[in-house]
Amino acid sequence: MSTEMIQARRSQLKFYRDVELYRKVEDGDFVLYKKAGMTLQDMRIHEEMHPSELYIKQGDKIRGIQEAQKGFNNILKADVKSGNPEKVKETVVTIVEETLTEPRAGSLEGVSDTVGILVSDYSKNADVVKNLIDLSYTDYSTILHSINVMAFALGYAFFLNLSQAEAKVLGLSALLHDVGKTKINVDILTAPRKLTDEEFREMKNHTTVGYNILRKCKFTDRDISLSALEHHEKLDGSGYPNNKTKINQTAQIIGIIDCYEALTNDDRPYRKSMEAFSTLNQIIGEDVKSGKFSKDIYSAFVRSLGKMQN
C-alpha cells in the first residue's frame, strides 16, 4: 500500500472533506486518520494537534487539489469583499501555486473560478485588478509573472468593454500562458545570466508543452491552449515555436502583455527592469513598426495602461 501513498500538502489539509487522510505507523504501514465526509478542525491544524506527516492516496491527489481550490476560492471572495489588496494577491498566489503542483486536466480547470471571481468583482471595484499589478512580491517567479500578465490582460479587457465571459477567457489565457514552464528545468528558469543556445531551445519548448497540457483540459474555449502555444509567435514570422504569421488574436494580446510585463518587472533575476515609457516606445513600439506586433492591439494596450494608472 505504501507505493500508493503520497504526503499530503499541509496547506491543503483543512480543505480535505472527501479525501481520506492516513498516518504512517512504526512498521511502515498506513492507517486511516480521517475518513471521507469530515474535515480537520482549524484549531487542530493551527496547533499541530495531528501527526507531523499525513498521507493521501495517489489517486486522490487531483481531488485534493480540487477541494483546496474551492476552499481558497471561497477565501478569495471574502478577501475581495474585505477590501484588503494584500490578502487578495496572497490568496491568488496561493491558488496558482497549489494548482501548479499538478498542472494537468482536472486541476487546471479550477482556476477558471478564480478568474471568474476577479472578473465579477472588478465590475464592483476597479481597484481589484489594479492592486494585483501594483503589489510586488519578494520572489519573482513564473507564478508572479503569470498573475501580473493576467491582471494587465483583465485591465485591457475592461478597457475594451468586453463581456464578462470574454474577459474571463482572456484572463485564463493570460494566467495559464506559461504553464509549460512547470516542466522546464528550474535552473534554466532562474539562471542569473543569458541562456546558452541549448538552454534557450529547451526554454522555447514551454510553448508546445503548455499547449499539450491545456488541450487535454475541459476548457470550452480553444483560445486558452492556443495562447500557450502562440504567445511568442510574431506577425512577421520571426517568432517561435512554428514561425507563424497567422496568430490567434488572444495569443497576440498575451504576447504584447507578456513582453511588457517581463521587461518592466523589478524583480527579474538576470537584469534590471526598464521604465514603462521606454519599454512601450523603444522596445515594443519598434517591434510594432517592424511588423512583429499588431498596431491596433498595441495602441489599445497603451491606452488601457493609461486608464489603470488614473
Buried (B, 14 or more C-beta within 10 A) or exposed (E): EEEEBBEBBEEBBBBBBBBBBBBBEEEEEBEEBBEEEEBBEEEBBEEEEBEEEBBBBEEBBBBBBBBBBEBBBBBBBEBBEEEBBEBBBBBBBBBBBBBBBBBBBBBBBBBBBBBBBBBBBBEEEBEBBBBBBEBEBEEBBBBBBBBBBBBBBBBBBBBBEBEBEBBBBBBBBBBBBBBBBBBBEEEBBEBEEEBEEEBEEBBBBBBBBBBBBBBEBEBEBEBBBBBBBBBBBBBEBEBBBBEBEEBBBBBBBBBBBBBBBBBBBEBBEEEEBBEBEEBBEEBBBEBBEEBBBBEEBBEBBBEBBEEBEE
